[in-house]
Amino acid sequence: MEDHGSAALRSLLEVLPDTVLETHARLGDATACVDPTRILTVLRHLRDEPGLEFDMLMDLCAVDFLGSEPRFEVVYHLYSLAHKHRVRIKARVPEAAPEIDSAVSLYPGANWMEREVFDLYGVRFTDHPDLRRLLLYEEFEGHPLRKDYAKEKRQPLVGPGN
Amino acid sequence: MAGGRNSLTERVLDTPEDDLERDLHTEHHVLNMGPSHPATHGTVKFLIELDGETIVALDIQVGYLHRGFEKECESGTWYQAIPYTDRLNYNSAILANIGYCMAVEKLLEVDVPERCLWLRVLACELSRVGDHLTRCGAACLELAAMTPFLYGIEARELVWDLQELLCGARVTSNYIRIGGVKHGLPADFAVACRESIAKVRALLDDFEAVVTSNRIFVDRLKGTGMLSKEDCIRYAVTGPLLRAVGEPLDLRKDQPYLVYDEIDFDVPIGEVGDNYDRYLVCMEEVQQSLRIVEQCLDKLEKLGPGPVNSEDPRVRWPAKGRVFNQMEELIQQFKSVTEGPRVPEGEGYLAIESANGELGFYLVSDGSAVPYKVRCRPPSLINLAPMPLMLKGALLADLIPTFDFINMVGGECDR
């Protein structure tokens, strides 16, 4: 695997080579696909390693690749204030057990972003302090951003008859 | 009163010393504020646990304006998502237009002409002025000061009139296209814009004269809603909130896009990061944005009229004259309208500095004419998350200005 000229990818490949499954830097975005069970190890390394110091978790979202396995991809976008560089970390979790460790202990800002992913995709974050739905209401059935959730689907609490 | 002593004094004097020091039995009170409250401009619900007037805990419930932005985007063409981006942050719709279109252009690897870059910067900065004026004006209104609100909104109206001149709509602009903009500057725009800038500056002076050193305003803002620099970073807070603590992160300077590296402007920063610093940062950013707009007008005058769209056939719509007279152009027009570009398989993240902070778009394409994933990183939502931290131990009244300067916009926060 290559580091594509990115300090973050180089450091990951040197220090934690067994966690990295794939790297690319297409369109200039340095990206690493990593082992989902080691996600916290990877994020901690990126945050604390001198020279990398990715101190801001700018974004956390998920993508549903329905039909391929593992189905869900959790995507982390990191930014370093000191070095003004970025890296994207991706981890795939299977449909049968869509679970990954919560990053809240490393980045408190992950709290709401993980709640949103749980809400819209049904991916669970282990050890999250307060894993509730964020945008939708408690009685909402299903996870609407999953590709097999029909856009026109009605919910029991809204629509005619209620 | 008989005996010259009233009964209350008598009771207090007769109470044993121990009893006076013992606290009264009190319980925390949970106050439900919102989702529609006259002192918050934004549909959001606060569950506030109060000890007297002091905030002990705060739970924020968002999502009232959730309308499935991402789900809708995943069922139309790449073009059809643009009007939805207007409705994210409706105070500065063009910023979201630009963020989305630039992200699609990144995936398509399309370059736009220089004139278009300057037009986009001009549109961005007008939007930013409108957004900051709304934030500062509405903050005054919600702190019970009607007059400065009217100054602010009058100035915003001038900006929105310019926006209307530019793209035909005051609020939901739909001005930016993938690979360009809808059209270049109207003939009378530069003159109207310079006139409006002069008027906006005069209104800003009035606004500042009434507000900036107003004792009531300063007392309500100074030392309230503070968030430390470390917490801002830990929560990925960006925009004026982060700059108010003295951290000069501004993507226009730090990762320059469009033509910001050719423009002369300053990034104002605050010192302690309270609401007052946030106010000062926003007001100075308005001045800087007006400076940028003037530089864009100068440059566009120098560039003169010419193409404002990419010539790439995937995103260029043929000229109407050719569509009516040539079969190939007619077919291309038909394909462009019904299907739009097929974006190569891949993923890309693009962030711009919106009025609230980092507005990012993470797009995934499966190679088809329909987006596979359109993620919007909403600065409103991410900046709102640490609000309980800003208000821990604060008075209930501090919630109002703090929420105002976070500038949560429901359309963008809830998507």
Boltz contact constraints between the chains, C-beta under 6 A:
constraints:
  - contact:
      token1: [A, 26]
      token2: [B, 346]
      max_distance: 6.0
  - contact:
      token1: [A, 27]
      token2: [B, 106]
      max_distance: 6.0
  - contact:
      token1: [A, 27]
      token2: [B, 348]
      max_distance: 6.0
  - contact:
      token1: [A, 29]
      token2: [B, 349]
      max_distance: 6.0
  - contact:
      token1: [A, 55]
      token2: [B, 233]
      max_distance: 6.0
  - contact:
      token1: [A, 56]
      token2: [B, 233]
      max_distance: 6.0
  - contact:
      token1: [A, 56]
      token2: [B, 236]
      max_distance: 6.0
  - contact:
      token1: [A, 57]
      token2: [B, 236]
      max_distance: 6.0
  - contact:
      token1: [A, 58]
      token2: [B, 236]
      max_distance: 6.0
  - contact:
      token1: [A, 59]
      token2: [B, 360]
      max_distance: 6.0
  - contact:
      token1: [A, 59]
      token2: [B, 377]
      max_distance: 6.0
  - contact:
      token1: [A, 61]
      token2: [B, 375]
      max_distance: 6.0
  - contact:
      token1: [A, 63]
      token2: [B, 364]
      max_distance: 6.0
  - contact:
      token1: [A, 63]
      token2: [B, 373]
      max_distance: 6.0
  - contact:
      token1: [A, 77]
      token2: [B, 349]
      max_distance: 6.0
  - contact:
      token1: [A, 84]
      token2: [B, 254]
      max_distance: 6.0
  - contact:
      token1: [A, 108]
      token2: [B, 234]
      max_distance: 6.0
  - contact:
      token1: [A, 108]
      token2: [B, 235]
      max_distance: 6.0
  - contact:
      token1: [A, 109]
      token2: [B, 235]
      max_distance: 6.0
  - contact:
      token1: [A, 109]
      token2: [B, 236]
      max_distance: 6.0
  - contact:
      token1: [A, 112]
      token2: [B, 385]
      max_distance: 6.0
  - contact:
      token1: [A, 135]
      token2: [B, 63]
      max_distance: 6.0
  - contact:
      token1: [A, 135]
      token2: [B, 66]
      max_distance: 6.0
  - contact:
      token1: [A, 135]
      token2: [B, 414]
      max_distance: 6.0
  - contact:
      token1: [A, 144]
      token2: [B, 71]
      max_distance: 6.0
  - contact:
      token1: [A, 145]
      token2: [B, 70]
      max_distance: 6.0
  - contact:
      token1: [A, 151]
      token2: [B, 71]
      max_distance: 6.0
  - contact:
      token1: [A, 151]
      token2: [B, 75]
      max_distance: 6.0
